[in-house]
Amino acid sequence: MDKKTGNWKECDREHFCAPGSKITWRVDWKDNGSIHNLIEQLNFYCKPDFMIGLVGAFFLLGIVIGCMTLTRLGDVYGRKPIYILGIAMHLSFMCGILISHNAFIDYFLLFEFGMSITARYYVGYTYNVEMQPKSHYVLVSTTMFLFESCVYIFICGYFAYISDQWVYLQIPNVLLSIMGIIFMSCMPESPRFLISRNRFGEAREIFKMIGRVNGIEAKDIN
């Protein structure tokens, strides 16, 4: 604020965050570039740059560690349990990030978020594809990536034309995660995974169940 005129004027971070600065400042929420996010929630406006950089660093670290651990566990213990674990981790991340105002807790949550991506995207993608007939591989993959692209486009439109509040976007995120856990608890393990682990009896039972769902009698399944 200009103390001489009493009017607000534009200033940059270097000025109001300078040591000993007595500048009275506020965010211009009328500006299209201003959104409510973690910078506001954690009051990171005047924190060192490396603390802001750690937000992305811990997220990427979670992906790296997840690729080294969770993806391998999906080949050992099965696609289904690791996929459910990834959705549960994502749900706990969302619930935590909505209420946390502590930077170190958020760093841990972002690390967890990165790990959940490897379980949901990589192991989950494998699970989804393996549950389809080979003739549907391209269609299923294309549909998944198409819907994901639509989500990103919607988020851009949301911040541009609907609201600058990021919290509201998490409502469908949390609800869909809960639905995903419930739905996955009713799904069988990937029969292709079971075959790769020489668990032929379990795979045969799942193929029979899939056949019944598709109207094929068990006697017709070899």
Helices and strands as residue ranges (DSSP letters): H 13-16, H 38-41, H 49-76, H 79-99, H 103-117, I 118-123, H 124-130, G 134-136, H 137-157, I 158-162, G 167-169, H 170-185, H 191-196, H 200-213, G 218-220
